[in-house]
Amino acid sequence: MTYMHVISQFFAHHFPGWGVCHLNYDCRQKTLYFHCRTPGRRTAIFQDAKLISKLDIGIERFVVIHPDYPDIIIRPQSSSRFVDNMLDLDSETP
């Protein structure tokens, strides 16, 4: 079983509402890319951003990509500031 197979099965089991997304992993940057075909898939992943940020699975960035929208970057809490600050959901303006 490959690393990508394990990761894809993990996300399919824990986040079944996401549907199908193409996954791509950059091992040098420890970044997992979710390539979404529909805006609904992108939204579903975004709604789980806080849960994703709590994962401690050796991935430093999760990037959600849809060609018609800006990328969403989620960083685990263990490697950076809380995801709310990354996405400017609750952060104060500097």
N, CA, C and O atoms as a GROMACS GRO file, in nm:
protein
  376
    1MET      N    1   0.085  -0.118   0.000
    1MET     CA    2   0.000   0.000   0.000
    1MET      C    3   0.090   0.125   0.000
    1MET      O    4   0.182   0.135   0.082
    2THR      N    5   0.066   0.216  -0.090
    2THR     CA    6   0.147   0.337  -0.100
    2THR      C    7   0.098   0.443  -0.001
    2THR      O    8  -0.013   0.436   0.051
    3TYR      N    9   0.185   0.542   0.023
    3TYR     CA   10   0.150   0.653   0.111
    3TYR      C   11   0.026   0.726   0.061
    3TYR      O   12  -0.062   0.759   0.140
    4MET      N   13   0.018   0.751  -0.068
    4MET     CA   14  -0.097   0.822  -0.124
    4MET      C   15  -0.225   0.740  -0.109
    4MET      O   16  -0.332   0.797  -0.087
    5HIS      N   17  -0.214   0.609  -0.120
    5HIS     CA   18  -0.332   0.525  -0.102
    5HIS      C   19  -0.383   0.535   0.042
    5HIS      O   20  -0.503   0.546   0.066
    6VAL      N   21  -0.291   0.532   0.138
    6VAL     CA   22  -0.328   0.544   0.279
    6VAL      C   23  -0.392   0.680   0.306
    6VAL      O   24  -0.496   0.687   0.372
    7ILE      N   25  -0.332   0.787   0.255
    7ILE     CA   26  -0.385   0.922   0.276
    7ILE      C   27  -0.523   0.935   0.212
    7ILE      O   28  -0.615   0.989   0.274
    8SER      N   29  -0.539   0.887   0.090
    8SER     CA   30  -0.670   0.901   0.023
    8SER      C   31  -0.777   0.820   0.096
    8SER      O   32  -0.890   0.866   0.107
    9GLN      N   33  -0.743   0.703   0.146
    9GLN     CA   34  -0.839   0.623   0.222
    9GLN      C   35  -0.873   0.690   0.355
    9GLN      O   36  -0.988   0.687   0.399
   10PHE      N   37  -0.774   0.752   0.419
   10PHE     CA   38  -0.797   0.823   0.544
   10PHE      C   39  -0.899   0.936   0.523
   10PHE      O   40  -0.996   0.946   0.598
   11PHE      N   41  -0.876   1.019   0.423
   11PHE     CA   42  -0.967   1.132   0.398
   11PHE      C   43  -1.105   1.084   0.352
   11PHE      O   44  -1.206   1.143   0.389
   12ALA      N   45  -1.110   0.980   0.271
   12ALA     CA   46  -1.240   0.926   0.225
   12ALA      C   47  -1.321   0.874   0.343
   12ALA      O   48  -1.443   0.887   0.345
   13HIS      N   49  -1.253   0.813   0.441
   13HIS     CA   50  -1.323   0.758   0.557
   13HIS      C   51  -1.366   0.868   0.655
   13HIS      O   52  -1.479   0.866   0.703
   14HIS      N   53  -1.277   0.963   0.683
   14HIS     CA   54  -1.305   1.066   0.784
   14HIS      C   55  -1.385   1.184   0.732
   14HIS      O   56  -1.450   1.254   0.810
   15PHE      N   57  -1.382   1.206   0.601
   15PHE     CA   58  -1.453   1.320   0.542
   15PHE      C   59  -1.532   1.273   0.419
   15PHE      O   60  -1.503   1.318   0.308
   16PRO      N   61  -1.631   1.186   0.436
   16PRO     CA   62  -1.702   1.130   0.321
   16PRO      C   63  -1.784   1.235   0.243
   16PRO      O   64  -1.815   1.212   0.126
   17GLY      N   65  -1.818   1.346   0.304
   17GLY     CA   66  -1.896   1.449   0.237
   17GLY      C   67  -1.820   1.526   0.131
   17GLY      O   68  -1.879   1.602   0.054
   18TRP      N   69  -1.689   1.508   0.126
   18TRP     CA   70  -1.610   1.580   0.027
   18TRP      C   71  -1.630   1.528  -0.114
   18TRP      O   72  -1.612   1.602  -0.210
   19GLY      N   73  -1.666   1.403  -0.128
   19GLY     CA   74  -1.678   1.346  -0.261
   19GLY      C   75  -1.540   1.316  -0.318
   19GLY      O   76  -1.447   1.284  -0.244
   20VAL      N   77  -1.527   1.326  -0.449
   20VAL     CA   78  -1.403   1.288  -0.516
   20VAL      C   79  -1.320   1.411  -0.548
   20VAL      O   80  -1.368   1.505  -0.612
   21CYS      N   81  -1.196   1.410  -0.503
   21CYS     CA   82  -1.097   1.512  -0.538
   21CYS      C   83  -0.968   1.439  -0.577
   21CYS      O   84  -0.937   1.333  -0.523
   22HIS      N   85  -0.896   1.496  -0.669
   22HIS     CA   86  -0.765   1.441  -0.704
   22HIS      C   87  -0.664   1.488  -0.600
   22HIS      O   88  -0.660   1.607  -0.568
   23LEU      N   89  -0.584   1.397  -0.547
   23LEU     CA   90  -0.483   1.432  -0.448
   23LEU      C   91  -0.345   1.426  -0.511
   23LEU      O   92  -0.316   1.341  -0.595
   24ASN      N   93  -0.260   1.519  -0.468
   24ASN     CA   94  -0.122   1.523  -0.513
   24ASN      C   95  -0.038   1.562  -0.393
   24ASN      O   96  -0.070   1.657  -0.322
   25TYR      N   97   0.070   1.489  -0.368
   25TYR     CA   98   0.156   1.515  -0.252
   25TYR      C   99   0.295   1.554  -0.298
   25TYR      O  100   0.358   1.483  -0.377
   26ASP      N  101   0.344   1.666  -0.246
   26ASP     CA  102   0.481   1.711  -0.272
   26ASP      C  103   0.562   1.678  -0.146
   26ASP      O  104   0.550   1.745  -0.044
   27CYS      N  105   0.644   1.573  -0.154
   27CYS     CA  106   0.716   1.528  -0.035
   27CYS      C  107   0.826   1.624   0.010
   27CYS      O  108   0.859   1.629   0.128
   28ARG      N  109   0.883   1.700  -0.081
   28ARG     CA  110   0.986   1.796  -0.041
   28ARG      C  111   0.928   1.910   0.042
   28ARG      O  112   0.990   1.955   0.138
   29GLN      N  113   0.811   1.957   0.006
   29GLN     CA  114   0.747   2.066   0.078
   29GLN      C  115   0.646   2.015   0.182
   29GLN      O  116   0.587   2.095   0.254
   30LYS      N  117   0.627   1.884   0.188
   30LYS     CA  118   0.530   1.822   0.278
   30LYS      C  119   0.392   1.887   0.263
   30LYS      O  120   0.328   1.925   0.361
   31THR      N  121   0.350   1.898   0.137
   31THR     CA  122   0.224   1.965   0.104
   31THR      C  123   0.132   1.868   0.031
   31THR      O  124   0.174   1.799  -0.062
   32LEU      N  125   0.007   1.864   0.076
   32LEU     CA  126  -0.094   1.782   0.011
   32LEU      C  127  -0.190   1.875  -0.063
   32LEU      O  128  -0.246   1.967  -0.004
   33TYR      N  129  -0.207   1.850  -0.192
   33TYR     CA  130  -0.295   1.931  -0.276
   33TYR      C  131  -0.425   1.856  -0.303
   33TYR      O  132  -0.422   1.738  -0.340
   34PHE      N  133  -0.537   1.923  -0.283
   34PHE     CA  134  -0.668   1.870  -0.318
   34PHE      C  135  -0.714   1.945  -0.443
   34PHE      O  136  -0.740   2.065  -0.436
   35HIS      N  137  -0.723   1.878  -0.556
   35HIS     CA  138  -0.768   1.939  -0.680
   35HIS      C  139  -0.918   1.910  -0.694
   35HIS      O  140  -0.957   1.796  -0.718
   36CYS      N  141  -1.000   2.013  -0.678
   36CYS     CA  142  -1.145   1.997  -0.680
   36CYS      C  143  -1.201   2.028  -0.819
   36CYS      O  144  -1.156   2.120  -0.886
   37ARG      N  145  -1.298   1.949  -0.860
   37ARG     CA  146  -1.362   1.972  -0.990
   37ARG      C  147  -1.481   2.065  -0.980
   37ARG      O  148  -1.517   2.131  -1.077
   38THR      N  149  -1.543   2.072  -0.863
   38THR     CA  150  -1.661   2.157  -0.847
   38THR      C  151  -1.643   2.250  -0.728
   38THR      O  152  -1.572   2.216  -0.633
   39PRO      N  153  -1.706   2.367  -0.732
   39PRO     CA  154  -1.698   2.458  -0.618
   39PRO      C  155  -1.756   2.395  -0.490
   39PRO      O  156  -1.713   2.429  -0.380
   40GLY      N  157  -1.853   2.305  -0.505
   40GLY     CA  158  -1.912   2.240  -0.388
   40GLY      C  159  -1.813   2.156  -0.311
   40GLY      O  160  -1.817   2.152  -0.188
   41ARG      N  161  -1.724   2.090  -0.382
   41ARG     CA  162  -1.619   2.011  -0.316
   41ARG      C  163  -1.523   2.104  -0.241
   41ARG      O  164  -1.483   2.074  -0.128
   42ARG      N  165  -1.489   2.214  -0.302
   42ARG     CA  166  -1.401   2.312  -0.239
   42ARG      C  167  -1.465   2.365  -0.111
   42ARG      O  168  -1.399   2.376  -0.008
   43THR      N  169  -1.593   2.397  -0.117
   43THR     CA  170  -1.666   2.447  -0.002
   43THR      C  171  -1.672   2.343   0.110
   43THR      O  172  -1.656   2.377   0.227
   44ALA      N  173  -1.695   2.218   0.073
   44ALA     CA  174  -1.702   2.111   0.173
   44ALA      C  175  -1.570   2.097   0.248
   44ALA      O  176  -1.570   2.079   0.370
   45ILE      N  177  -1.459   2.105   0.178
   45ILE     CA  178  -1.328   2.096   0.242
   45ILE      C  179  -1.305   2.219   0.329
   45ILE      O  180  -1.255   2.206   0.441
   46PHE      N  181  -1.341   2.336   0.280
   46PHE     CA  182  -1.324   2.460   0.356
   46PHE      C  183  -1.402   2.454   0.488
   46PHE      O  184  -1.354   2.503   0.591
   47GLN      N  185  -1.519   2.395   0.486
   47GLN     CA  186  -1.600   2.385   0.608
   47GLN      C  187  -1.534   2.295   0.712
   47GLN      O  188  -1.563   2.307   0.831
   48ASP      N  189  -1.446   2.207   0.670
   48ASP     CA  190  -1.373   2.120   0.763
   48ASP      C  191  -1.231   2.169   0.792
   48ASP      O  192  -1.149   2.093   0.842
   49ALA      N  193  -1.202   2.294   0.760
   49ALA     CA  194  -1.066   2.348   0.776
   49ALA      C  195  -1.015   2.336   0.919
   49ALA      O  196  -0.898   2.303   0.940
   50LYS      N  197  -1.099   2.362   1.017
   50LYS     CA  198  -1.054   2.353   1.157
   50LYS      C  199  -1.018   2.209   1.193
   50LYS      O  200  -0.920   2.186   1.263
   51LEU      N  201  -1.096   2.113   1.146
   51LEU     CA  202  -1.064   1.973   1.172
   51LEU      C  203  -0.934   1.932   1.103
   51LEU      O  204  -0.853   1.860   1.160
   52ILE      N  205  -0.916   1.978   0.981
   52ILE     CA  206  -0.794   1.946   0.907
   52ILE      C  207  -0.673   2.005   0.978
   52ILE      O  208  -0.568   1.942   0.985
   53SER      N  209  -0.688   2.126   1.031
   53SER     CA  210  -0.575   2.192   1.098
   53SER      C  211  -0.532   2.118   1.224
   53SER      O  212  -0.420   2.136   1.271
   54LYS      N  213  -0.619   2.035   1.278
   54LYS     CA  214  -0.585   1.959   1.400
   54LYS      C  215  -0.515   1.827   1.370
   54LYS      O  216  -0.469   1.759   1.462
   55LEU      N  217  -0.505   1.791   1.242
   55LEU     CA  218  -0.439   1.666   1.206
   55LEU      C  219  -0.290   1.675   1.228
   55LEU      O  220  -0.228   1.776   1.194
   56ASP      N  221  -0.232   1.572   1.283
   56ASP     CA  222  -0.088   1.563   1.302
   56ASP      C  223  -0.040   1.438   1.229
   56ASP      O  224  -0.012   1.335   1.290
   57ILE      N  225  -0.031   1.450   1.096
   57ILE     CA  226   0.003   1.334   1.013
   57ILE      C  227   0.128   1.359   0.928
   57ILE      O  228   0.150   1.289   0.829
   58GLY      N  229   0.208   1.458   0.966
   58GLY     CA  230   0.333   1.483   0.895
   58GLY      C  231   0.320   1.571   0.771
   58GLY      O  232   0.416   1.585   0.695
   59ILE      N  233   0.205   1.629   0.751
   59ILE     CA  234   0.184   1.720   0.638
   59ILE      C  235   0.184   1.863   0.692
   59ILE      O  236   0.113   1.893   0.788
   60GLU      N  237   0.263   1.950   0.631
   60GLU     CA  238   0.278   2.087   0.679
   60GLU      C  239   0.181   2.186   0.616
   60GLU      O  240   0.154   2.292   0.672
   61ARG      N  241   0.127   2.152   0.499
   61ARG     CA  242   0.029   2.239   0.432
   61ARG      C  243  -0.069   2.155   0.355
   61ARG      O  244  -0.033   2.056   0.291
   62PHE      N  245  -0.195   2.195   0.361
   62PHE     CA  246  -0.300   2.138   0.280
   62PHE      C  247  -0.347   2.250   0.188
   62PHE      O  248  -0.387   2.357   0.237
   63VAL      N  249  -0.344   2.229   0.059
   63VAL     CA  250  -0.383   2.332  -0.037
   63VAL      C  251  -0.501   2.281  -0.117
   63VAL      O  252  -0.494   2.177  -0.182
   64VAL      N  253  -0.611   2.357  -0.112
   64VAL     CA  254  -0.732   2.322  -0.186
   64VAL      C  255  -0.736   2.407  -0.312
   64VAL      O  256  -0.734   2.530  -0.306
   65ILE      N  257  -0.742   2.340  -0.426
   65ILE     CA  258  -0.731   2.408  -0.555
   65ILE      C  259  -0.857   2.386  -0.637
   65ILE      O  260  -0.906   2.274  -0.653
   66HIS      N  261  -0.909   2.496  -0.690
   66HIS     CA  262  -1.015   2.492  -0.791
   66HIS      C  263  -0.979   2.600  -0.892
   66HIS      O  264  -0.944   2.711  -0.852
   67PRO      N  265  -0.985   2.572  -1.022
   67PRO     CA  266  -0.936   2.668  -1.121
   67PRO      C  267  -1.005   2.804  -1.121
   67PRO      O  268  -0.944   2.903  -1.163
   68ASP      N  269  -1.128   2.811  -1.074
   68ASP     CA  270  -1.201   2.938  -1.080
   68ASP      C  271  -1.198   3.018  -0.950
   68ASP      O  272  -1.259   3.125  -0.942
   69TYR      N  273  -1.128   2.968  -0.848
   69TYR     CA  274  -1.126   3.033  -0.717
   69TYR      C  275  -0.984   3.038  -0.662
   69TYR      O  276  -0.898   2.962  -0.705
   70PRO      N  277  -0.960   3.130  -0.567
   70PRO     CA  278  -0.828   3.134  -0.503
   70PRO      C  279  -0.802   3.005  -0.424
   70PRO      O  280  -0.896   2.942  -0.375
   71ASP      N  281  -0.676   2.968  -0.412
   71ASP     CA  282  -0.640   2.851  -0.334
   71ASP      C  283  -0.670   2.875  -0.186
   71ASP      O  284  -0.658   2.987  -0.136
   72ILE      N  285  -0.707   2.769  -0.118
   72ILE     CA  286  -0.723   2.772   0.027
   72ILE      C  287  -0.604   2.697   0.084
   72ILE      O  288  -0.578   2.583   0.047
   73ILE      N  289  -0.531   2.762   0.175
   73ILE     CA  290  -0.415   2.700   0.238
   73ILE      C  291  -0.447   2.678   0.386
   73ILE      O  292  -0.482   2.772   0.457
   74ILE      N  293  -0.433   2.554   0.429
   74ILE     CA  294  -0.459   2.518   0.568
   74ILE      C  295  -0.330   2.460   0.625
   74ILE      O  296  -0.270   2.368   0.568
   75ARG      N  297  -0.289   2.516   0.738
   75ARG     CA  298  -0.169   2.466   0.805
   75ARG      C  299  -0.209   2.399   0.936
   75ARG      O  300  -0.294   2.450   1.009
   76PRO      N  301  -0.146   2.286   0.966
   76PRO     CA  302  -0.175   2.221   1.096
   76PRO      C  303  -0.136   2.312   1.212
   76PRO      O  304  -0.039   2.387   1.204
   77GLN      N  305  -0.212   2.304   1.319
   77GLN     CA  306  -0.185   2.385   1.437
   77GLN      C  307  -0.046   2.358   1.493
   77GLN      O  308   0.016   2.448   1.549
   78SER      N  309   0.002   2.238   1.479
   78SER     CA  310   0.132   2.202   1.535
   78SER      C  311   0.249   2.268   1.461
   78SER      O  312   0.358   2.279   1.516
   79SER      N  313   0.226   2.312   1.336
   79SER     CA  314   0.338   2.368   1.258
   79SER      C  315   0.327   2.517   1.234
   79SER      O  316   0.421   2.577   1.182
   80SER      N  317   0.216   2.579   1.271
   80SER     CA  318   0.203   2.723   1.247
   80SER      C  319   0.091   2.779   1.331
   80SER      O  320   0.035   2.710   1.416
   81ARG      N  321   0.057   2.903   1.307
   81ARG     CA  322  -0.054   2.966   1.376
   81ARG      C  323  -0.185   2.898   1.340
   81ARG      O  324  -0.194   2.830   1.238
   82PHE      N  325  -0.285   2.918   1.422
   82PHE     CA  326  -0.415   2.855   1.405
   82PHE      C  327  -0.474   2.888   1.269
   82PHE      O  328  -0.453   2.998   1.217
   83VAL      N  329  -0.548   2.794   1.211
   83VAL     CA  330  -0.603   2.809   1.075
   83VAL      C  331  -0.689   2.934   1.062
   83VAL      O  332  -0.693   2.993   0.953
   84ASP      N  333  -0.758   2.978   1.166
   84ASP     CA  334  -0.840   3.099   1.156
   84ASP      C  335  -0.755   3.219   1.114
   84ASP      O  336  -0.800   3.304   1.037
   85ASN      N  337  -0.632   3.225   1.165
   85ASN     CA  338  -0.545   3.336   1.127
   85ASN      C  339  -0.500   3.324   0.982
   85ASN      O  340  -0.486   3.425   0.913
   86MET      N  341  -0.478   3.202   0.936
   86MET     CA  342  -0.438   3.182   0.796
   86MET      C  343  -0.548   3.226   0.701
   86MET      O  344  -0.521   3.284   0.596
   87LEU      N  345  -0.672   3.199   0.737
   87LEU     CA  346  -0.784   3.225   0.648
   87LEU      C  347  -0.852   3.357   0.679
   87LEU      O  348  -0.951   3.393   0.614
   88ASP      N  349  -0.800   3.430   0.777
   88ASP     CA  350  -0.857   3.560   0.816
   88ASP      C  351  -1.004   3.550   0.856
   88ASP      O  352  -1.084   3.639   0.827
   89LEU      N  353  -1.039   3.440   0.923
   89LEU     CA  354  -1.177   3.424   0.966
   89LEU      C  355  -1.205   3.506   1.092
   89LEU      O  356  -1.305   3.577   1.101
   90ASP      N  357  -1.115   3.494   1.189
   90ASP     CA  358  -1.136   3.559   1.317
   90ASP      C  359  -1.020   3.649   1.359
   90ASP      O  360  -1.020   3.701   1.470
   91SER      N  361  -0.923   3.667   1.273
   91SER     CA  362  -0.805   3.742   1.312
   91SER      C  363  -0.829   3.892   1.308
   91SER      O  364  -0.908   3.943   1.228
   92GLU      N  365  -0.758   3.961   1.397
   92GLU     CA  366  -0.768   4.105   1.398
   92GLU      C  367  -0.678   4.163   1.288
   92GLU      O  368  -0.579   4.100   1.250
   93THR      N  369  -0.710   4.278   1.240
   93THR     CA  370  -0.630   4.341   1.134
   93THR      C  371  -0.506   4.403   1.196
   93THR      O  372  -0.514   4.462   1.304
   94PRO      N  373  -0.391   4.390   1.130
   94PRO     CA  374  -0.265   4.445   1.186
   94PRO      C  375  -0.262   4.596   1.183
   94PRO      O  376  -0.164   4.657   1.225
   0.00000   0.00000   0.00000
